[in-house]
Amino acid sequence: MKVHFLDVGQGSSTVFEIGDKVMIIDGGDRNKSSFVVAYLKKIGINKIDIMISTHYDSDHLNGLVGVLNVFPVDEVYDANYSTDTRVYNSFKRTIQDKSIPEIFPGMKQKIEIDDA
């Protein structure tokens, strides 16, 4: 397993490569969205198997919207609440437009990828 901690400033973004599977947790703010996309391309990523949004603050969510617009994503795990921000609406609309399955995990739920 490879873990990449991306420097996106105040926010957060972590990429896991597990076998041939890729998981991204959060994506940083708007000014780091192109950095996250470019980094994924640089390390040879062409698909995201699992995307996780820990919460809907812009410094975690904006970069994920960028990733959704560039890469195919198999499924999204995100929080089970809503807000009225522009980035939240863009995130949800993109998931819906691309018919990406959305999962709202419960407490202590495990997400397994290959052997991890």
N, CA, C and O atoms as a Tinker XYZ file with bonds, in Angstrom:
   464  protein
     1  N      0.843000   -1.168000    0.000000    73     2
     2  CA     0.000000    0.000000    0.000000    64     1     3
     3  C      0.891000    1.235000    0.000000    63     2     4     5
     4  O      1.898000    1.292000    0.706000    81     3
     5  N      0.505000    2.218000   -0.801000    73     3     6
     6  CA     1.162000    3.517000   -0.809000    64     5     7
     7  C      0.163000    4.548000   -0.320000    63     6     8     9
     8  O     -1.008000    4.525000   -0.700000    81     7
     9  N      0.636000    5.453000    0.527000    73     7    10
    10  CA    -0.204000    6.527000    1.039000    64     9    11
    11  C      0.462000    7.844000    0.679000    63    10    12    13
    12  O      1.645000    8.047000    0.954000    81    11
    13  N     -0.303000    8.740000    0.060000    73    11    14
    14  CA     0.191000   10.051000   -0.339000    64    13    15
    15  C     -0.565000   11.107000    0.462000    63    14    16    17
    16  O     -1.791000   11.193000    0.390000    81    15
    17  N      0.171000   11.904000    1.218000    73    15    18
    18  CA    -0.413000   13.020000    1.953000    64    17    19
    19  C     -0.138000   14.275000    1.135000    63    18    20    21
    20  O      1.009000   14.707000    1.022000    81    19
    21  N     -1.177000   14.852000    0.572000    73    19    22
    22  CA    -1.009000   16.002000   -0.309000    64    21    23
    23  C     -1.059000   17.294000    0.500000    63    22    24    25
    24  O     -1.936000   17.481000    1.343000    81    23
    25  N     -0.113000   18.170000    0.230000    73    23    26
    26  CA    -0.064000   19.456000    0.913000    64    25    27
    27  C     -1.054000   20.402000    0.247000    63    26    28    29
    28  O     -0.755000   21.021000   -0.774000    81    27
    29  N     -2.226000   20.499000    0.839000    73    27    30
    30  CA    -3.272000   21.365000    0.296000    64    29    31
    31  C     -3.571000   22.524000    1.247000    63    30    32    33
    32  O     -4.677000   23.064000    1.249000    81    31
    33  N     -2.592000   22.898000    2.043000    73    31    34
    34  CA    -2.777000   24.028000    2.949000    64    33    35
    35  C     -3.563000   23.622000    4.176000    63    34    36    37
    36  O     -3.307000   22.580000    4.778000    81    35
    37  N     -4.515000   24.451000    4.537000    73    35    38
    38  CA    -5.297000   24.225000    5.758000    64    37    39
    39  C     -6.158000   22.968000    5.676000    63    38    40    41
    40  O     -6.379000   22.311000    6.694000    81    39
    41  N     -6.638000   22.627000    4.512000    73    39    42
    42  CA    -7.528000   21.482000    4.361000    64    41    43
    43  C     -6.784000   20.164000    4.399000    63    42    44    45
    44  O     -5.693000   20.062000    4.961000    81    43
    45  N     -7.391000   19.157000    3.793000    73    43    46
    46  CA    -6.838000   17.813000    3.860000    64    45    47
    47  C     -7.049000   17.100000    2.534000    63    46    48    49
    48  O     -8.049000   17.319000    1.851000    81    47
    49  N     -6.091000   16.241000    2.175000    73    47    50
    50  CA    -6.251000   15.342000    1.043000    64    49    51
    51  C     -5.245000   14.203000    1.180000    63    50    52    53
    52  O     -4.041000   14.427000    1.302000    81    51
    53  N     -5.766000   12.980000    1.159000    73    51    54
    54  CA    -4.926000   11.792000    1.279000    64    53    55
    55  C     -5.333000   10.797000    0.195000    63    54    56    57
    56  O     -6.518000   10.549000   -0.024000    81    55
    57  N     -4.336000   10.234000   -0.476000    73    55    58
    58  CA    -4.578000    9.261000   -1.541000    64    57    59
    59  C     -3.945000    7.936000   -1.126000    63    58    60    61
    60  O     -2.790000    7.895000   -0.702000    81    59
    61  N     -4.709000    6.862000   -1.252000    73    59    62
    62  CA    -4.233000    5.516000   -0.954000    64    61    63
    63  C     -4.209000    4.720000   -2.248000    63    62    64    65
    64  O     -5.197000    4.688000   -2.982000    81    63
    65  N     -3.079000    4.077000   -2.529000    73    63    66
    66  CA    -2.977000    3.111000   -3.616000    64    65    67
    67  C     -2.848000    1.746000   -2.962000    63    66    68    69
    68  O     -1.868000    1.464000   -2.272000    81    67
    69  N     -3.843000    0.910000   -3.185000    73    67    70
    70  CA    -3.890000   -0.406000   -2.554000    64    69    71
    71  C     -4.026000   -1.426000   -3.678000    63    70    72    73
    72  O     -5.104000   -1.597000   -4.248000    81    71
    73  N     -2.933000   -2.095000   -3.989000    73    71    74
    74  CA    -2.944000   -2.953000   -5.166000    64    73    75
    75  C     -3.205000   -2.080000   -6.381000    63    74    76    77
    76  O     -2.504000   -1.092000   -6.600000    81    75
    77  N     -4.212000   -2.438000   -7.173000    73    75    78
    78  CA    -4.561000   -1.609000   -8.322000    64    77    79
    79  C     -5.754000   -0.702000   -8.041000    63    78    80    81
    80  O     -6.333000   -0.138000   -8.970000    81    79
    81  N     -6.124000   -0.556000   -6.777000    73    79    82
    82  CA    -7.256000    0.274000   -6.362000    64    81    83
    83  C     -6.753000    1.607000   -5.803000    63    82    84    85
    84  O     -5.655000    1.696000   -5.254000    81    83
    85  N     -7.588000    2.641000   -5.957000    73    83    86
    86  CA    -7.234000    3.978000   -5.481000    64    85    87
    87  C     -8.388000    4.545000   -4.672000    63    86    88    89
    88  O     -9.550000    4.476000   -5.074000    81    87
    89  N     -8.037000    5.112000   -3.514000    73    87    90
    90  CA    -9.017000    5.778000   -2.667000    64    89    91
    91  C     -8.481000    7.170000   -2.339000    63    90    92    93
    92  O     -7.302000    7.332000   -2.022000    81    91
    93  N     -9.350000    8.164000   -2.417000    73    91    94
    94  CA    -8.978000    9.515000   -2.025000    64    93    95
    95  C     -9.915000    9.973000   -0.910000    63    94    96    97
    96  O    -11.131000    9.785000   -0.969000    81    95
    97  N     -9.309000   10.578000    0.105000    73    95    98
    98  CA   -10.077000   11.138000    1.210000    64    97    99
    99  C     -9.842000   12.640000    1.203000    63    98   100   101
   100  O     -8.723000   13.105000    1.418000    81    99
   101  N    -10.902000   13.389000    0.955000    73    99   102
   102  CA   -10.887000   14.845000    0.888000    64   101   103
   103  C     -9.979000   15.340000   -0.230000    63   102   104   105
   104  O     -9.158000   14.595000   -0.766000    81   103
   105  N    -10.148000   16.623000   -0.571000    73   103   106
   106  CA    -9.422000   17.128000   -1.728000    64   105   107
   107  C     -8.880000   18.531000   -1.620000    63   106   108   109
   108  O     -8.409000   19.085000   -2.613000    81   107
   109  N     -8.933000   19.124000   -0.436000    73   107   110
   110  CA    -8.422000   20.475000   -0.297000    64   109   111
   111  C     -9.383000   21.520000   -0.837000    63   110   112   113
   112  O    -10.485000   21.200000   -1.285000    81   111
   113  N     -8.953000   22.765000   -0.788000    73   111   114
   114  CA    -9.798000   23.889000   -1.189000    64   113   115
   115  C     -9.670000   24.173000   -2.683000    63   114   116   117
   116  O     -8.895000   23.520000   -3.382000    81   115
   117  N    -10.422000   25.135000   -3.159000    73   115   118
   118  CA   -10.503000   25.456000   -4.588000    64   117   119
   119  C     -9.137000   25.762000   -5.188000    63   118   120   121
   120  O     -8.843000   25.326000   -6.301000    81   119
   121  N     -8.304000   26.500000   -4.476000    73   119   122
   122  CA    -7.004000   26.868000   -5.025000    64   121   123
   123  C     -6.043000   25.687000   -5.106000    63   122   124   125
   124  O     -4.954000   25.829000   -5.661000    81   123
   125  N     -6.411000   24.532000   -4.572000    73   123   126
   126  CA    -5.574000   23.334000   -4.647000    64   125   127
   127  C     -6.179000   22.248000   -5.530000    63   126   128   129
   128  O     -5.577000   21.188000   -5.705000    81   127
   129  N     -7.357000   22.498000   -6.084000    73   127   130
   130  CA    -8.043000   21.489000   -6.887000    64   129   131
   131  C     -7.195000   21.043000   -8.078000    63   130   132   133
   132  O     -7.056000   19.844000   -8.320000    81   131
   133  N     -6.630000   21.988000   -8.820000    73   131   134
   134  CA    -5.819000   21.608000   -9.981000    64   133   135
   135  C     -4.538000   20.904000   -9.545000    63   134   136   137
   136  O     -4.037000   20.043000  -10.268000    81   135
   137  N     -3.998000   21.255000   -8.375000    73   135   138
   138  CA    -2.821000   20.566000   -7.843000    64   137   139
   139  C     -3.145000   19.095000   -7.574000    63   138   140   141
   140  O     -2.362000   18.211000   -7.921000    81   139
   141  N     -4.302000   18.837000   -6.954000    73   139   142
   142  CA    -4.695000   17.455000   -6.641000    64   141   143
   143  C     -4.867000   16.658000   -7.936000    63   142   144   145
   144  O     -4.364000   15.539000   -8.044000    81   143
   145  N     -5.562000   17.216000   -8.905000    73   143   146
   146  CA    -5.766000   16.535000  -10.190000    64   145   147
   147  C     -4.420000   16.275000  -10.869000    63   146   148   149
   148  O     -4.171000   15.170000  -11.352000    81   147
   149  N     -3.557000   17.286000  -10.904000    73   147   150
   150  CA    -2.246000   17.119000  -11.538000    64   149   151
   151  C     -1.408000   16.066000  -10.820000    63   150   152   153
   152  O     -0.711000   15.282000  -11.464000    81   151
   153  N     -1.472000   16.047000   -9.496000    73   151   154
   154  CA    -0.713000   15.061000   -8.733000    64   153   155
   155  C     -1.183000   13.649000   -9.065000    63   154   156   157
   156  O     -0.364000   12.756000   -9.280000    81   155
   157  N     -2.496000   13.444000   -9.109000    73   155   158
   158  CA    -3.036000   12.126000   -9.441000    64   157   159
   159  C     -2.574000   11.687000  -10.832000    63   158   160   161
   160  O     -2.189000   10.533000  -11.024000    81   159
   161  N     -2.612000   12.592000  -11.787000    73   159   162
   162  CA    -2.139000   12.261000  -13.139000    64   161   163
   163  C     -0.649000   11.932000  -13.128000    63   162   164   165
   164  O     -0.212000   10.992000  -13.791000    81   163
   165  N      0.131000   12.711000  -12.368000    73   163   166
   166  CA     1.578000   12.513000  -12.315000    64   165   167
   167  C      1.951000   11.128000  -11.787000    63   166   168   169
   168  O      2.920000   10.525000  -12.247000    81   167
   169  N      1.171000   10.623000  -10.812000    73   167   170
   170  CA     1.490000    9.300000  -10.265000    64   169   171
   171  C      0.795000    8.171000  -11.033000    63   170   172   173
   172  O      0.825000    7.014000  -10.614000    81   171
   173  N      0.173000    8.519000  -12.155000    73   171   174
   174  CA    -0.387000    7.508000  -13.044000    64   173   175
   175  C     -1.794000    7.046000  -12.711000    63   174   176   177
   176  O     -2.214000    5.982000  -13.167000    81   175
   177  N     -2.521000    7.810000  -11.937000    73   175   178
   178  CA    -3.904000    7.449000  -11.601000    64   177   179
   179  C     -4.803000    7.819000  -12.774000    63   178   180   181
   180  O     -4.690000    8.915000  -13.324000    81   179
   181  N     -5.702000    6.905000  -13.162000    73   179   182
   182  CA    -6.662000    7.221000  -14.208000    64   181   183
   183  C     -8.101000    6.911000  -13.795000    63   182   184   185
   184  O     -9.032000    7.103000  -14.577000    81   183
   185  N     -8.276000    6.429000  -12.559000    73   183   186
   186  CA    -9.612000    6.118000  -12.049000    64   185   187
   187  C     -9.553000    6.116000  -10.527000    63   186   188   189
   188  O     -8.557000    5.703000   -9.933000    81   187
   189  N    -10.626000    6.578000   -9.908000    73   187   190
   190  CA   -10.752000    6.539000   -8.456000    64   189   191
   191  C    -11.800000    5.476000   -8.110000    63   190   192   193
   192  O    -12.939000    5.539000   -8.572000    81   191
   193  N    -11.402000    4.515000   -7.303000    73   191   194
   194  CA   -12.349000    3.467000   -6.908000    64   193   195
   195  C    -13.274000    3.953000   -5.793000    63   194   196   197
   196  O    -14.485000    3.736000   -5.835000    81   195
   197  N    -12.688000    4.606000   -4.806000    73   195   198
   198  CA   -13.479000    5.106000   -3.674000    64   197   199
   199  C    -13.068000    6.537000   -3.368000    63   198   200   201
   200  O    -11.887000    6.843000   -3.202000    81   199
   201  N    -14.065000    7.403000   -3.297000    73   199   202
   202  CA   -13.868000    8.786000   -2.881000    64   201   203
   203  C    -14.593000    8.971000   -1.557000    63   202   204   205
   204  O    -15.747000    8.569000   -1.406000    81   203
   205  N    -13.902000    9.586000   -0.597000    73   203   206
   206  CA   -14.509000    9.842000    0.702000    64   205   207
   207  C    -14.455000   11.337000    0.996000    63   206   208   209
   208  O    -13.392000   11.956000    0.955000    81   207
   209  N    -15.599000   11.892000    1.288000    73   207   210
   210  CA   -15.679000   13.269000    1.765000    64   209   211
   211  C    -16.012000   13.199000    3.251000    63   210   212   213
   212  O    -17.104000   12.774000    3.629000    81   211
   213  N    -15.066000   13.618000    4.092000    73   211   214
   214  CA   -15.292000   13.512000    5.541000    64   213   215
   215  C    -16.360000   14.475000    6.014000    63   214   216   217
   216  O    -17.126000   14.172000    6.929000    81   215
   217  N    -16.407000   15.643000    5.379000    73   215   218
   218  CA   -17.450000   16.633000    5.678000    64   217   219
   219  C    -17.433000   17.674000    4.565000    63   218   220   221
   220  O    -16.585000   17.624000    3.674000    81   219
   221  N    -18.368000   18.613000    4.618000    73   219   222
   222  CA   -18.610000   19.482000    3.477000    64   221   223
   223  C    -17.987000   20.872000    3.576000    63   222   224   225
   224  O    -18.423000   21.781000    2.871000    81   223
   225  N    -16.985000   21.062000    4.428000    73   223   226
   226  CA   -16.283000   22.339000    4.441000    64   225   227
   227  C    -15.507000   22.484000    3.132000    63   226   228   229
   228  O    -14.987000   21.505000    2.597000    81   227
   229  N    -15.438000   23.700000    2.631000    73   227   230
   230  CA   -14.820000   23.930000    1.326000    64   229   231
   231  C    -13.361000   23.490000    1.260000    63   230   232   233
   232  O    -12.890000   23.079000    0.200000    81   231
   233  N    -12.635000   23.571000    2.385000    73   231   234
   234  CA   -11.216000   23.204000    2.356000    64   233   235
   235  C    -10.993000   21.692000    2.338000    63   234   236   237
   236  O     -9.852000   21.232000    2.361000    81   235
   237  N    -12.056000   20.936000    2.299000    73   235   238
   238  CA   -11.980000   19.486000    2.132000    64   237   239
   239  C    -12.690000   19.039000    0.848000    63   238   240   241
   240  O    -12.358000   17.999000    0.279000    81   239
   241  N    -13.664000   19.830000    0.400000    73   239   242
   242  CA   -14.573000   19.390000   -0.658000    64   241   243
   243  C    -14.237000   19.901000   -2.050000    63   242   244   245
   244  O    -14.447000   19.188000   -3.031000    81   243
   245  N    -13.726000   21.108000   -2.157000    73   243   246
   246  CA   -13.500000   21.695000   -3.485000    64   245   247
   247  C    -12.628000   20.825000   -4.384000    63   246   248   249
   248  O    -12.952000   20.625000   -5.554000    81   247
   249  N    -11.543000   20.314000   -3.858000    73   247   250
   250  CA   -10.664000   19.471000   -4.663000    64   249   251
   251  C    -11.332000   18.192000   -5.142000    63   250   252   253
   252  O    -11.010000   17.678000   -6.213000    81   251
   253  N    -12.265000   17.679000   -4.343000    73   251   254
   254  CA   -12.983000   16.472000   -4.768000    64   253   255
   255  C    -13.868000   16.755000   -5.973000    63   254   256   257
   256  O    -14.028000   15.899000   -6.842000    81   255
   257  N    -14.441000   17.947000   -6.027000    73   255   258
   258  CA   -15.248000   18.316000   -7.196000    64   257   259
   259  C    -14.361000   18.315000   -8.438000    63   258   260   261
   260  O    -14.772000   17.838000   -9.496000    81   259
   261  N    -13.148000   18.848000   -8.311000    73   259   262
   262  CA   -12.206000   18.810000   -9.425000    64   261   263
   263  C    -11.893000   17.393000   -9.860000    63   262   264   265
   264  O    -11.860000   17.104000  -11.056000    81   263
   265  N    -11.663000   16.508000   -8.904000    73   263   266
   266  CA   -11.381000   15.103000   -9.207000    64   265   267
   267  C    -12.576000   14.453000   -9.896000    63   266   268   269
   268  O    -12.407000   13.720000  -10.871000    81   267
   269  N    -13.774000   14.715000   -9.398000    73   267   270
   270  CA   -14.991000   14.158000  -10.007000    64   269   271
   271  C    -15.143000   14.592000  -11.468000    63   270   272   273
   272  O    -15.652000   13.837000  -12.297000    81   271
   273  N    -14.703000   15.803000  -11.771000    73   271   274
   274  CA   -14.844000   16.321000  -13.132000    64   273   275
   275  C    -13.793000   15.787000  -14.096000    63   274   276   277
   276  O    -13.944000   15.930000  -15.309000    81   275
   277  N    -12.730000   15.176000  -13.580000    73   275   278
   278  CA   -11.638000   14.706000  -14.444000    64   277   279
   279  C    -11.547000   13.184000  -14.514000    63   278   280   281
   280  O    -11.265000   12.624000  -15.574000    81   279
   281  N    -11.783000   12.521000  -13.394000    73   279   282
   282  CA   -11.578000   11.069000  -13.322000    64   281   283
   283  C    -12.900000   10.324000  -13.160000    63   282   284   285
   284  O    -13.823000   10.842000  -12.531000    81   283
   285  N    -13.005000    9.108000  -13.721000    73   283   286
   286  CA   -14.148000    8.276000  -13.369000    64   285   287
   287  C    -14.022000    7.856000  -11.897000    63   286   288   289
   288  O    -12.930000    7.541000  -11.424000    81   287
   289  N    -15.131000    7.857000  -11.199000    73   287   290
   290  CA   -15.175000    7.489000   -9.780000    64   289   291
   291  C    -16.223000    6.401000   -9.618000    63   290   292   293
   292  O    -17.361000    6.562000  -10.059000    81   291
   293  N    -15.842000    5.283000   -8.979000    73   291   294
   294  CA   -16.766000    4.157000   -8.816000    64   293   295
   295  C    -17.811000    4.375000   -7.745000    63   294   296   297
   296  O    -18.978000    4.037000   -7.942000    81   295
   297  N    -17.407000    4.944000   -6.592000    73   295   298
   298  CA   -18.376000    5.190000   -5.530000    64   297   299
   299  C    -17.876000    6.280000   -4.597000    63   298   300   301
   300  O    -16.673000    6.492000   -4.441000    81   299
   301  N    -18.834000    6.964000   -3.980000    73   299   302
   302  CA   -18.536000    8.071000   -3.074000    64   301   303
   303  C    -19.136000    7.772000   -1.713000    63   302   304   305
   304  O    -20.315000    7.438000   -1.594000    81   303
   305  N    -18.305000    7.898000   -0.692000    73   303   306
   306  CA   -18.757000    7.834000    0.693000    64   305   307
   307  C    -18.756000    9.265000    1.212000    63   306   308   309
   308  O    -17.745000    9.963000    1.130000    81   307
   309  N    -19.882000    9.694000    1.742000    73   307   310
   310  CA   -19.914000   11.039000    2.288000    64   309   311
   311  C    -20.878000   11.145000    3.454000    63   310   312   313
   312  O    -21.575000   10.193000    3.804000    81   311
   313  N    -20.895000   12.324000    4.042000    73   311   314
   314  CA   -21.663000   12.560000    5.262000    64   313   315
   315  C    -23.163000   12.587000    4.968000    63   314   316   317
   316  O    -23.590000   12.966000    3.878000    81   315
   317  N    -23.935000   12.188000    5.943000    73   315   318
   318  CA   -25.382000   12.113000    5.788000    64   317   319
   319  C    -26.032000   13.373000    6.364000    63   318   320   321
   320  O    -26.833000   13.310000    7.297000    81   319
   321  N    -25.668000   14.514000    5.785000    73   319   322
   322  CA   -26.329000   15.778000    6.111000    64   321   323
   323  C    -26.208000   16.664000    4.883000    63   322   324   325
   324  O    -25.490000   16.324000    3.943000    81   323
   325  N    -26.886000   17.769000    4.879000    73   323   326
   326  CA   -26.816000   18.674000    3.738000    64   325   327
   327  C    -26.487000   20.086000    4.212000    63   326   328   329
   328  O    -26.595000   20.415000    5.393000    81   327
   329  N    -26.088000   20.889000    3.264000    73   327   330
   330  CA   -25.803000   22.293000    3.519000    64   329   331
   331  C    -26.207000   23.064000    2.274000    63   330   332   333
   332  O    -26.634000   22.451000    1.296000    81   331
   333  N    -26.090000   24.355000    2.275000    73   331   334
   334  CA   -26.555000   25.135000    1.125000    64   333   335
   335  C    -25.427000   25.898000    0.430000    63   334   336   337
   336  O    -25.670000   26.927000   -0.200000    81   335
   337  N    -24.191000   25.395000    0.544000    73   335   338
   338  CA   -23.081000   26.079000   -0.100000    64   337   339
   339  C    -22.994000   25.719000   -1.582000    63   338   340   341
   340  O    -23.509000   24.686000   -2.012000    81   339
   341  N    -22.350000   26.566000   -2.339000    73   339   342
   342  CA   -22.202000   26.327000   -3.772000    64   341   343
   343  C    -21.372000   25.073000   -4.047000    63   342   344   345
   344  O    -21.708000   24.290000   -4.935000    81   343
   345  N    -20.287000   24.879000   -3.289000    73   343   346
   346  CA   -19.442000   23.712000   -3.525000    64   345   347
   347  C    -20.182000   22.420000   -3.176000    63   346   348   349
   348  O    -20.019000   21.416000   -3.869000    81   347
   349  N    -20.987000   22.428000   -2.120000    73   347   350
   350  CA   -21.793000   21.255000   -1.760000    64   349   351
   351  C    -22.753000   20.923000   -2.907000    63   350   352   353
   352  O    -22.869000   19.768000   -3.317000    81   351
   353  N    -23.436000   21.946000   -3.417000    73   351   354
   354  CA   -24.393000   21.718000   -4.499000    64   353   355
   355  C    -23.696000   21.194000   -5.750000    63   354   356   357
   356  O    -24.236000   20.326000   -6.436000    81   355
   357  N    -22.512000   21.704000   -6.054000    73   355   358
   358  CA   -21.747000   21.224000   -7.198000    64   357   359
   359  C    -21.321000   19.769000   -7.002000    63   358   360   361
   360  O    -21.423000   18.959000   -7.923000    81   359
   361  N    -20.847000   19.444000   -5.810000    73   359   362
   362  CA   -20.437000   18.079000   -5.468000    64   361   363
   363  C    -21.599000   17.107000   -5.669000    63   362   364   365
   364  O    -21.461000   16.092000   -6.353000    81   363
   365  N    -22.739000   17.427000   -5.068000    73   363   366
   366  CA   -23.900000   16.531000   -5.154000    64   365   367
   367  C    -24.432000   16.428000   -6.587000    63   366   368   369
   368  O    -24.810000   15.343000   -7.031000    81   367
   369  N    -24.463000   17.542000   -7.302000    73   367   370
   370  CA   -24.966000   17.534000   -8.680000    64   369   371
   371  C    -24.060000   16.676000   -9.577000    63   370   372   373
   372  O    -24.554000   15.925000  -10.418000    81   371
   373  N    -22.750000   16.785000   -9.400000    73   371   374
   374  CA   -21.819000   16.007000  -10.218000    64   373   375
   375  C    -21.979000   14.513000   -9.948000    63   374   376   377
   376  O    -21.978000   13.709000  -10.880000    81   375
   377  N    -22.115000   14.143000   -8.677000    73   375   378
   378  CA   -22.348000   12.732000   -8.330000    64   377   379
   379  C    -23.620000   12.221000   -9.001000    63   378   380   381
   380  O    -23.641000   11.131000   -9.574000    81   379
   381  N    -24.671000   13.019000   -8.920000    73   379   382
   382  CA   -25.946000   12.622000   -9.513000    64   381   383
   383  C    -25.855000   12.560000  -11.043000    63   382   384   385
   384  O    -26.318000   11.596000  -11.651000    81   383
   385  N    -25.265000   13.576000  -11.658000    73   383   386
   386  CA   -25.162000   13.613000  -13.123000    64   385   387
   387  C    -24.369000   12.441000  -13.676000    63   386   388   389
   388  O    -24.663000   11.947000  -14.765000    81   387
   389  N    -23.361000   11.992000  -12.928000    73   387   390
   390  CA   -22.530000   10.885000  -13.379000    64   389   391
   391  C    -23.028000    9.527000  -12.865000    63   390   392   393
   392  O    -22.393000    8.499000  -13.098000    81   391
   393  N    -24.162000    9.532000  -12.168000    73   391   394
   394  CA   -24.769000    8.300000  -11.624000    64   393   395
   395  C    -23.779000    7.495000  -10.793000    63   394   396   397
   396  O    -23.693000    6.275000  -10.926000    81   395
   397  N    -23.037000    8.181000   -9.941000    73   395   398
   398  CA   -22.066000    7.518000   -9.070000    64   397   399
   399  C    -22.787000    7.069000   -7.806000    63   398   400   401
   400  O    -23.458000    7.880000   -7.167000    81   399
   401  N    -22.668000    5.804000   -7.432000    73   399   402
   402  CA   -23.296000    5.348000   -6.192000    64   401   403
   403  C    -22.749000    6.134000   -4.998000    63   402   404   405
   404  O    -21.543000    6.346000   -4.868000    81   403
   405  N    -23.668000    6.556000   -4.137000    73   403   406
   406  CA   -23.322000    7.338000   -2.961000    64   405   407
   407  C    -23.680000    6.544000   -1.710000    63   406   408   409
   408  O    -24.792000    6.035000   -1.575000    81   407
   409  N    -22.719000    6.449000   -0.806000    73   407   410
   410  CA   -22.894000    5.649000    0.398000    64   409   411
   411  C    -22.706000    6.554000    1.605000    63   410   412   413
   412  O    -21.770000    7.352000    1.663000    81   411
   413  N    -23.607000    6.416000    2.565000    73   411   414
   414  CA   -23.522000    7.175000    3.811000    64   413   415
   415  C    -23.146000    6.201000    4.920000    63   414   416   417
   416  O    -24.016000    5.538000    5.483000    81   415
   417  N    -21.850000    6.109000    5.239000    73   415   418
   418  CA   -21.411000    5.100000    6.213000    64   417   419
   419  C    -21.915000    5.389000    7.614000    63   418   420   421
   420  O    -22.150000    6.536000    7.997000    81   419
   421  N    -22.072000    4.315000    8.360000    73   419   422
   422  CA   -22.470000    4.428000    9.757000    64   421   423
   423  C    -21.264000    4.364000   10.669000    63   422   424   425
   424  O    -20.138000    4.154000   10.218000    81   423
   425  N    -21.505000    4.545000   11.942000    73   423   426
   426  CA   -20.421000    4.489000   12.925000    64   425   427
   427  C    -19.771000    3.111000   12.893000    63   426   428   429
   428  O    -20.453000    2.088000   12.832000    81   427
   429  N    -18.468000    3.104000   12.937000    73   427   430
   430  CA   -17.638000    1.902000   12.983000    64   429   431
   431  C    -17.737000    1.033000   11.731000    63   430   432   433
   432  O    -17.303000   -0.119000   11.744000    81   431
   433  N    -18.304000    1.573000   10.647000    73   431   434
   434  CA   -18.368000    0.815000    9.403000    64   433   435
   435  C    -16.974000    0.706000    8.803000    63   434   436   437
   436  O    -16.217000    1.676000    8.810000    81   435
   437  N    -16.635000   -0.457000    8.291000    73   435   438
   438  CA   -15.349000   -0.675000    7.651000    64   437   439
   439  C    -15.491000   -0.514000    6.148000    63   438   440   441
   440  O    -16.500000   -0.897000    5.555000    81   439
   441  N    -14.464000    0.057000    5.550000    73   439   442
   442  CA   -14.373000    0.139000    4.107000    64   441   443
   443  C    -13.160000   -0.692000    3.719000    63   442   444   445
   444  O    -12.026000   -0.340000    4.047000    81   443
   445  N    -13.401000   -1.789000    3.024000    73   443   446
   446  CA   -12.309000   -2.681000    2.648000    64   445   447
   447  C    -12.005000   -2.554000    1.168000    63   446   448   449
   448  O    -12.893000   -2.539000    0.316000    81   447
   449  N    -10.695000   -2.462000    0.897000    73   447   450
   450  CA   -10.208000   -2.412000   -0.475000    64   449   451
   451  C     -9.118000   -3.473000   -0.588000    63   450   452   453
   452  O     -8.111000   -3.421000    0.119000    81   451
   453  N     -9.330000   -4.425000   -1.476000    73   451   454
   454  CA    -8.404000   -5.541000   -1.593000    64   453   455
   455  C     -8.108000   -6.115000   -0.216000    63   454   456   457
   456  O     -9.025000   -6.543000    0.485000    81   455
   457  N     -6.835000   -6.131000    0.183000    73   455   458
   458  CA    -6.471000   -6.705000    1.471000    64   457   459
   459  C     -6.401000   -5.686000    2.599000    63   458   460   461
   460  O     -5.971000   -6.015000    3.705000    81   459
   461  N     -6.811000   -4.476000    2.336000    73   459   462
   462  CA    -6.718000   -3.417000    3.365000    64   461   463
   463  C     -8.108000   -3.089000    3.918000    63   462   464
   464  O     -8.239000   -2.229000    4.788000    81   463
